[in-house]
């Protein structure tokens, strides 16, 4: 007689246990999403630090174990608690919020504006249920305006309805001082934010009070220039953004029962801002010099935001577009270039030399595909191409690595005719422009920009202050003028590198 076995119950139990276990593992491995909504003090511009300005939402991620926490910064400059909602931005964030996610809410800087004119982002002061009916000047549509507190309560209610966890953050203080102290804005938006958080029983981080206390201990002279620029009393520098991110993280640790707290890193390491590199390649008019000679590549770094840009000057005196490549200098430079970097290219001064004798650094004139084979003194043969061919090669090589090349025409020599600087507009300046246009890259007509400056200064001043004995090599002052001219060219062009300028 065969024995019968009943596998049904054990199999069911095993399956149930497996389901529970896998669900448990999945839940443990799921990241907590943290959504940030607010104005430019949370995320300035595109979050790329344009003008050296940053919001605290960008460096906040460095305070968390990113294997367990994912931070999405949806803040947008210029918005108020009202316009972030009426502009449809809040709904896009809300659609992504899930159960257990956090939403950090900080508004106030732009709420004290007009109701229906200009940017039409103002809210009624306070936390009550007052309303104002207005007709929008730009569209003619009717809109009901509510209080600052009403809009905050809507963020809270919407977040809770999705199973999320709202956290209210008071707006950071402005860099306005009175009698040696930061003007504390607690009587208005900070107080109202705290009142709403208290009445709605949600977590509150008083960033305004935390930052005000920290800055007051330092004093105005130690704050302006480090945490804020003198030109802007609202938006923080990278240092200011890091400070506020640290204070927000501190605030999270102070919230009772906050699940995020266990994922806050004790000693965060900041890689912020992530620096791009600007490589300069060229001849002695670009290179770092000696014996009183200086090239503009050695002076240009001070015109960039040093928190976001590192200038790497790879120019080499005596080189032409041809020899810089033939000698392997470009090959070695390429090993350092990474995606997102920039390469400023300026050659021409040495390209007019002999092709097959003496220094053997001349290139074929023009931008064509002509070539010539020459024999060098060491017995090796070399295929020599046109000036335009070499520039094109630099451009394509840089692009292949994900870098952005920018072509500059060579600076003018100190050569005059009838009080006018002799231009390179019919040779190297012209050819550089032709190559840049053909390859669709930014072109800076450095030759023309500098020539106009020289003419405005006059022959005697230019000779005495900007050049040494010869007509090609500049002093440090001349190099600085040329660096300023490169910056001027960047500002006039549709080149993203201009967003990294310090001025």
FIGULUM-626052 format. One line per field, with one value per residue (C-alpha): x, y, z; residue number from 1. Coordinates in pm, 1 decimal. Layout:
N
px	(X/...)
py	(Y/...)
pz	(Z/...)
tortor	(NUM/...)
# end
This chain:
503
px	(0.0/137.8/168.5/1.1/165.5/-13.2/217.0/-50.8/-16.4/362.4/394.2/145.9/331.4/664.6/521.0/370.3/693.8/888.0/649.9/680.0/1058.2/1103.3/866.5/1066.8/1395.1/1247.9/1118.1/1453.0/1631.0/1394.0/1528.6/1346.9/1273.6/1315.1/1155.6/1258.2/1026.5/1104.1/1261.4/1612.3/1756.7/1691.6/1790.4/1936.0/1879.3/1946.0/2137.1/2467.9/2593.3/2558.7/2713.3/2855.4/2513.5/2378.8/2081.2/2113.2/1920.9/2217.6/2477.8/2221.7/2279.2/2629.1/2473.9/2299.8/2375.6/2277.8/2226.7/1925.7/1813.4/1743.5/1709.9/1528.9/1557.7/1250.5/1283.3/1268.7/1401.1/1149.5/859.8/646.5/432.2/150.8/317.4/484.3/132.7/-51.0/231.2/178.6/516.8/373.0/147.9/446.9/623.0/310.9/262.2/595.5/539.9/474.1/405.7/690.4/853.4/952.4/870.0/1070.7/890.4/1059.5/901.6/875.2/1133.1/898.6/563.4/575.0/506.8/226.8/-97.3/-176.5/92.8/457.7/543.9/212.9/335.0/236.1/33.6/-175.7/34.2/-31.0/-177.5/-551.2/-825.5/-852.3/-891.1/-861.7/-1021.9/-808.7/-797.7/-456.3/-310.6/-121.0/-411.1/-733.6/-819.9/-966.6/-774.3/-839.8/-536.8/-491.0/-258.1/99.1/-14.7/-301.8/-62.5/169.1/-125.2/-214.7/135.4/99.8/-247.5/-151.8/163.2/-22.9/-292.2/-22.0/117.6/414.8/574.1/588.3/861.9/834.6/1158.0/1167.8/1323.0/1690.8/1777.5/1897.0/2243.9/2109.3/2280.2/2174.8/2377.3/2613.1/2340.1/2151.7/1797.7/1593.3/1270.4/1095.0/802.2/674.5/740.9/956.3/699.8/412.2/592.9/648.3/284.2/156.0/391.9/275.8/-95.5/-66.9/162.4/436.0/813.3/968.1/1328.7/1392.9/1666.2/1625.4/1708.7/1992.0/2162.2/2104.9/2268.4/2566.2/2625.8/2586.0/2864.4/3094.4/3017.1/2938.9/3299.3/3344.9/3011.6/2999.3/3229.4/3222.2/2860.5/2704.1/2847.4/2842.1/2637.6/2353.0/2193.3/1958.7/2137.6/2421.6/2763.1/2870.7/2998.5/2664.0/2475.1/2693.2/2635.4/2257.9/2263.1/2453.4/2200.4/1909.5/2078.8/2122.5/1753.1/1661.9/1855.4/1651.5/1314.6/1176.1/1107.4/1234.1/1335.0/1573.8/1785.7/1943.8/2076.1/2242.0/2620.3/2817.6/3116.6/3011.0/3272.5/3172.2/3251.1/3072.4/3062.9/3197.5/3460.7/3489.4/3832.1/3924.2/4231.1/4424.3/4646.7/4857.2/5191.7/5386.5/5112.1/4897.2/5156.6/5287.1/5611.4/5932.6/6174.5/5886.1/5694.2/5341.0/5061.4/4689.5/4632.3/4823.9/4598.2/4251.2/4177.0/4083.7/3795.9/3624.8/3430.4/3709.7/3459.9/3344.6/3635.6/3996.0/4209.9/4476.8/4725.5/4885.5/5013.1/5380.2/5602.4/5745.2/5482.8/5261.8/4939.9/5162.6/5445.2/5211.2/5066.1/5380.9/5575.0/5303.8/5198.5/4839.8/4845.2/4943.7/4684.1/4410.3/4479.9/4360.1/4050.6/3716.8/3354.3/3227.2/3567.2/3645.8/3945.1/4048.3/4260.1/4482.0/4759.9/4898.7/5200.7/5445.9/5253.9/5396.8/5748.8/5938.9/5779.4/6092.3/6388.0/6507.7/6254.6/6028.7/5707.6/5527.3/5195.8/5045.0/4856.6/4477.5/4215.2/4236.0/4323.3/4661.9/4957.7/5329.5/5582.6/5901.9/6212.4/6326.7/6683.2/6658.0/6575.1/6206.0/5941.4/5642.2/5319.5/5249.8/4891.9/4724.2/4666.4/4294.6/4349.0/4528.9/4262.7/3995.4/4184.3/4199.6/3826.4/3729.2/3959.8/3815.1/3459.0/3528.5/3611.0/3294.9/3474.6/3376.0/3640.1/3649.6/3866.2/4041.9/4212.2/4574.3/4633.6/4770.1/5136.1/5253.6/5267.9/5106.6/5025.8/4878.3/4782.3/4602.2/4707.4/4774.7/4512.4/4526.3/4185.2/4314.1/4511.5/4520.8/4233.9/4021.4/4114.8/4046.7/3699.5/3629.6/3721.7/3514.6/3209.8/3247.1/3278.3/3001.2/3205.8/3236.6/3480.7/3640.8/3794.9/4067.7/4272.8/4005.8/3898.4/4254.6/4342.3/4059.8/4182.2/4537.8/4416.9/4215.2/4521.8/4765.3/5105.3/5316.8/5109.3/5086.0/5461.8/5553.6/5308.9/5193.7/5497.9/5865.9/6123.7/5974.0/5637.2/5484.5/5535.2/5326.7/5401.4/5177.5/4969.4/4938.9/4844.8/4576.4/4429.7/4422.5/4257.9/3991.2/3940.4/3883.5/3623.0/3463.2/3443.3/3284.8/3014.4/2919.3/2889.5/2634.5/2880.3/2790.0/3135.8/3019.4/2799.3/3114.3/3256.7/3296.3/3177.5)
py	(0.0/337.3/602.4/934.7/1264.3/1596.6/1868.9/2140.6/2308.9/2306.5/2441.3/2715.1/2807.1/2810.0/3030.9/3272.8/3290.5/3353.2/3630.6/3801.3/3765.7/3907.1/4190.6/4263.6/4260.5/4482.0/4733.3/4738.7/4805.9/5078.3/5429.3/5705.0/5985.1/6339.7/6611.6/6973.5/7256.4/7622.5/7926.1/8023.6/7994.9/7621.0/7591.2/7886.0/7896.8/7559.2/7440.5/7488.0/7776.4/8039.2/8359.7/8165.9/8141.7/7821.1/7699.3/7466.4/7188.4/7109.6/7012.5/6853.7/6509.4/6493.9/6466.7/6137.6/5776.2/5794.1/5418.8/5472.0/5827.9/5991.6/6370.0/6550.5/6927.6/7069.3/7422.8/7701.8/8053.8/8335.0/8128.0/8194.8/7955.8/8059.5/8064.9/7726.4/7584.2/7793.5/7743.3/7366.5/7290.3/7148.4/6902.7/6757.9/6695.1/6563.6/6307.0/6153.1/6149.9/5807.5/5664.9/5733.4/5998.7/6334.0/6677.9/6974.2/7305.9/7646.9/7963.9/8326.5/8533.1/8603.3/8601.8/8973.2/9072.4/9196.9/8997.5/9047.4/9259.8/9205.1/8850.6/8820.9/8594.9/8774.7/8611.0/8765.6/8814.8/8583.9/8239.3/8306.7/8219.8/8564.8/8580.7/8841.9/8811.3/8962.4/8982.7/8890.2/9172.3/8940.3/8707.6/8875.3/8561.3/8571.3/8421.7/8387.3/8480.3/8318.1/8375.0/8248.8/8011.0/7879.3/7778.4/7607.7/7413.9/7299.6/7161.7/6977.2/6836.9/6730.7/6555.3/6372.2/6262.9/6078.9/5916.8/6151.7/6332.0/6714.7/6920.6/7299.0/7500.6/7871.8/8096.2/8182.9/8537.9/8800.4/8945.4/9270.6/9403.8/9656.7/9751.7/9462.5/9199.6/9024.3/9154.9/8866.7/8814.8/8613.8/8860.9/8757.4/8457.9/8260.4/8301.9/8216.8/7906.7/7796.0/7865.6/7656.5/7370.0/7380.3/7393.9/7116.0/6910.5/6866.7/6885.5/7229.9/7335.9/7697.5/7754.7/8129.2/8123.9/7875.2/8069.6/8407.4/8285.1/8140.8/8453.5/8691.5/8510.6/8569.1/8933.8/9109.8/9137.4/8761.0/8681.6/8906.4/8765.8/8413.3/8313.1/8591.5/8809.1/9183.3/9228.4/9003.8/8997.1/8704.4/8424.9/8233.3/8139.2/7773.7/7818.2/7964.9/7678.6/7422.4/7601.6/7591.0/7227.3/7145.8/7337.2/7155.4/6821.3/6932.8/7020.1/6672.9/6515.0/6726.7/6603.3/6335.5/6005.0/6119.8/5812.7/6022.0/6090.6/5745.7/5800.7/6135.3/6105.1/6224.4/6369.9/6441.3/6489.3/6758.9/6731.9/7056.0/7231.4/6978.2/7173.6/7183.0/7235.3/7491.9/7390.3/7655.3/7546.3/7772.7/7949.6/8194.8/8457.0/8211.5/8021.9/8098.4/8276.7/8386.8/8679.8/8926.6/8750.1/8638.2/8483.9/8539.1/8175.4/8246.0/8538.4/8421.9/8201.1/8501.2/8583.8/8251.1/8136.5/7947.9/7729.7/7580.0/7618.1/7505.0/7651.2/7417.2/7608.4/7368.8/7633.7/7613.0/7890.6/7863.0/7619.8/7640.1/7454.4/7200.2/7150.1/7142.0/6832.0/6683.5/6699.4/6505.4/6789.3/6763.7/6386.0/6420.0/6692.0/6471.5/6216.9/6470.9/6603.5/6472.1/6518.3/6862.6/7030.3/7323.4/7378.5/7729.8/7712.3/7993.1/7944.1/8144.0/8341.7/8064.8/7908.9/8153.2/8016.1/7789.5/7453.5/7252.4/7435.9/7617.6/7558.8/7361.4/7482.2/7647.7/7511.2/7544.2/7870.6/7854.2/7600.1/7352.7/6984.7/7034.1/6851.3/6824.3/6562.9/6699.9/6534.3/6644.4/6675.1/6342.4/6169.2/6120.9/6230.3/6439.4/6513.9/6883.6/7010.8/7347.9/7575.4/7511.1/7134.4/7143.6/7362.1/7125.2/6830.7/7001.0/7067.8/6715.4/6552.3/6764.8/6695.0/6321.7/6332.8/6522.5/6854.7/7188.9/7358.9/7736.8/7892.7/8226.9/8428.7/8513.3/8831.5/9115.5/9205.2/9551.6/9661.1/9986.4/10168.9/10518.5/10476.0/10152.1/9805.9/9571.6/9296.3/8928.9/8958.2/8844.1/8542.3/8360.2/8550.7/8491.1/8123.3/8063.4/8212.0/8001.9/7679.8/7770.7/7846.9/7530.9/7316.4/7509.8/7606.7/7934.2/8182.4/8472.3/8731.4/8808.3/8977.1/9240.6/9287.1/9348.3/9566.4/9803.9/9826.9/9901.7/10176.2/10334.9/10334.7/10463.5/10348.6/10489.8/10337.3/9999.5/9990.1/10097.8/9889.1/9587.6/9460.6/9392.9/9484.2/9274.4/9319.9/8983.8/8891.4/9063.7/9164.2/9048.8/9363.9/9294.4/8933.1/9050.9/9282.1/8989.2/8765.5/9030.3/9034.2/8658.6/8705.3/8983.6/8748.0/8476.1/8714.6/8799.9/8441.6/8168.9/7968.3/7801.1/7875.9/8232.9/8097.0/8015.4/8365.6/8537.7/8873.6)
pz	(0.0/-103.6/159.0/69.5/152.4/184.4/52.4/22.8/359.2/381.8/26.6/101.7/418.3/237.3/-38.1/214.6/409.2/87.9/-12.2/325.6/323.0/-26.8/55.7/368.5/174.0/-97.7/155.1/334.5/7.6/-112.5/-87.1/92.9/-152.7/-25.1/-237.6/-193.2/-296.9/-258.0/-419.5/-534.7/-184.3/-215.2/-581.0/-765.5/-1140.4/-1300.1/-995.6/-1178.0/-966.7/-1238.0/-1109.3/-814.6/-646.2/-493.6/-293.0/5.7/-167.0/-391.6/-127.9/106.2/-48.3/98.8/445.4/367.9/296.8/-68.7/-85.5/141.3/63.0/-271.8/-281.9/-563.4/-566.0/-741.5/-607.7/-863.3/-835.9/-835.8/-704.0/-399.2/-197.9/-431.7/-775.3/-722.0/-697.9/-955.0/-1206.3/-1199.4/-1040.8/-721.4/-900.7/-1087.5/-756.5/-587.8/-864.4/-762.4/-385.3/-236.6/105.0/345.0/126.6/270.8/131.2/259.1/202.8/222.0/84.6/187.1/0.2/-291.2/-112.9/-40.4/-400.7/-619.5/-641.1/-1007.5/-1176.6/-1268.0/-1159.6/-971.7/-694.6/-376.6/-99.8/178.0/489.4/782.1/832.8/834.9/588.2/428.3/51.6/-221.3/-564.8/-840.3/-1219.2/-1352.4/-1556.6/-1794.0/-1880.0/-1769.2/-1570.3/-1221.3/-931.7/-560.6/-351.3/-9.6/283.0/305.0/578.4/363.6/87.1/336.4/477.0/125.7/73.7/401.7/325.9/-26.8/96.4/371.6/127.9/-67.2/246.7/251.8/542.6/517.5/683.3/698.7/678.9/759.0/489.1/527.2/640.2/397.2/433.3/577.2/890.5/1149.3/1455.4/1395.5/1368.5/1088.3/1059.9/1197.1/1000.7/1271.0/1300.7/960.4/734.5/976.2/1253.6/1021.8/897.9/1258.7/1349.3/1058.5/1143.0/1504.6/1425.9/1168.0/1393.7/1136.7/1174.4/1161.1/1097.3/1189.9/933.5/966.4/1336.0/1293.4/1016.4/1182.4/1502.9/1315.8/1107.8/1400.3/1582.8/1286.0/1218.7/893.0/769.9/796.4/631.5/326.1/61.3/203.2/262.2/54.9/-220.4/-156.0/-473.5/-357.8/-14.1/-76.7/-260.6/-101.5/-230.9/-237.4/120.0/223.1/59.9/239.4/569.6/524.0/414.9/732.6/941.8/773.3/845.4/1204.5/1212.7/1087.0/1373.6/1614.5/1481.2/1710.1/1536.8/1198.5/995.5/790.0/1095.6/1098.9/746.1/820.7/784.1/1083.9/898.0/539.4/269.4/22.6/-343.4/-406.0/-628.7/-875.6/-1067.0/-1440.2/-1591.3/-1849.1/-2049.0/-2239.2/-2527.1/-2742.8/-2764.7/-2545.2/-2567.1/-2368.3/-2163.3/-1816.3/-1885.6/-1716.0/-1720.6/-1732.0/-2008.4/-1931.9/-2138.3/-2079.7/-1982.5/-1660.6/-1571.0/-1666.7/-1365.8/-1146.7/-1380.1/-1318.7/-1014.5/-838.0/-651.3/-980.4/-1221.8/-1231.8/-1509.6/-1646.4/-1859.9/-2108.3/-2349.5/-2441.2/-2568.9/-2919.5/-3043.0/-3346.7/-3414.0/-3587.6/-3335.6/-3033.6/-3191.6/-3343.7/-3015.3/-2834.2/-2603.6/-2725.9/-2688.7/-2322.3/-2264.1/-2406.3/-2132.5/-1874.7/-2051.0/-1924.1/-2031.0/-1934.0/-1959.1/-2189.2/-2416.1/-2519.7/-2835.7/-2965.0/-3218.5/-3508.5/-3399.2/-3489.0/-3775.5/-4026.9/-3989.5/-4223.4/-4293.4/-4374.5/-4219.8/-3906.3/-3627.7/-3862.5/-3703.4/-3990.5/-4112.3/-4457.4/-4485.0/-4498.3/-4396.3/-4680.7/-4688.9/-4855.6/-4707.6/-4769.9/-4660.5/-4508.5/-4373.8/-4031.1/-3908.3/-3725.4/-4052.8/-3972.1/-4215.9/-4120.4/-4300.4/-4259.6/-4288.3/-4303.7/-4004.6/-4039.7/-4047.9/-3711.3/-3551.1/-3677.4/-3527.3/-3186.0/-3202.9/-3303.2/-3049.9/-2768.1/-2875.4/-2892.1/-2519.9/-2433.4/-2390.5/-2539.6/-2757.0/-2798.6/-3069.6/-3023.5/-3292.1/-3198.1/-3001.9/-3217.1/-3225.9/-3128.8/-3489.1/-3596.4/-3915.4/-3896.6/-3529.2/-3605.1/-3491.6/-3781.0/-3765.6/-3857.4/-4019.7/-4358.3/-4240.1/-3904.8/-3747.8/-4054.8/-4077.6/-3708.3/-3750.4/-4060.9/-3881.0/-3572.8/-3785.2/-3989.6/-3676.8/-3499.4/-3195.1/-3008.5/-3160.8/-2976.4/-3205.4/-2957.4/-3228.3/-3287.5/-2924.6/-2807.1/-3107.1/-3020.7/-2661.2/-2774.6/-3006.7/-2726.5/-2500.1/-2759.2/-2885.3/-2602.3/-2321.5/-2492.7/-2554.8/-2202.2/-2001.5/-2199.5/-2390.8/-2333.7/-2594.5/-2874.1/-3041.9/-2949.2/-2583.6/-2318.0/-1961.5/-1677.5/-1726.1/-2096.7/-2026.5/-1785.8/-2048.6/-2291.8/-2030.4/-1976.3/-2352.2/-2356.6/-2083.5/-2285.8/-2581.1/-2370.0/-2251.9/-2606.5/-2722.5/-2675.5/-2474.4/-2145.7/-2011.5/-1951.4/-1671.6/-1477.7/-1484.6/-1150.9/-1283.7)
tortor	(1/2/3/4/5/6/7/8/9/10/11/12/13/14/15/16/17/18/19/20/21/22/23/24/25/26/27/28/29/30/31/32/33/34/35/36/37/38/39/40/41/42/43/44/45/46/47/48/49/50/51/52/53/54/55/56/57/58/59/60/61/62/63/64/65/66/67/68/69/70/71/72/73/74/75/76/77/78/79/80/81/82/83/84/85/86/87/88/89/90/91/92/93/94/95/96/97/98/99/100/101/102/103/104/105/106/107/108/109/110/111/112/113/114/115/116/117/118/119/120/121/122/123/124/125/126/127/128/129/130/131/132/133/134/135/136/137/138/139/140/141/142/143/144/145/146/147/148/149/150/151/152/153/154/155/156/157/158/159/160/161/162/163/164/165/166/167/168/169/170/171/172/173/174/175/176/177/178/179/180/181/182/183/184/185/186/187/188/189/190/191/192/193/194/195/196/197/198/199/200/201/202/203/204/205/206/207/208/209/210/211/212/213/214/215/216/217/218/219/220/221/222/223/224/225/226/227/228/229/230/231/232/233/234/235/236/237/238/239/240/241/242/243/244/245/246/247/248/249/250/251/252/253/254/255/256/257/258/259/260/261/262/263/264/265/266/267/268/269/270/271/272/273/274/275/276/277/278/279/280/281/282/283/284/285/286/287/288/289/290/291/292/293/294/295/296/297/298/299/300/301/302/303/304/305/306/307/308/309/310/311/312/313/314/315/316/317/318/319/320/321/322/323/324/325/326/327/328/329/330/331/332/333/334/335/336/337/338/339/340/341/342/343/344/345/346/347/348/349/350/351/352/353/354/355/356/357/358/359/360/361/362/363/364/365/366/367/368/369/370/371/372/373/374/375/376/377/378/379/380/381/382/383/384/385/386/387/388/389/390/391/392/393/394/395/396/397/398/399/400/401/402/403/404/405/406/407/408/409/410/411/412/413/414/415/416/417/418/419/420/421/422/423/424/425/426/427/428/429/430/431/432/433/434/435/436/437/438/439/440/441/442/443/444/445/446/447/448/449/450/451/452/453/454/455/456/457/458/459/460/461/462/463/464/465/466/467/468/469/470/471/472/473/474/475/476/477/478/479/480/481/482/483/484/485/486/487/488/489/490/491/492/493/494/495/496/497/498/499/500/501/502/503)
# end
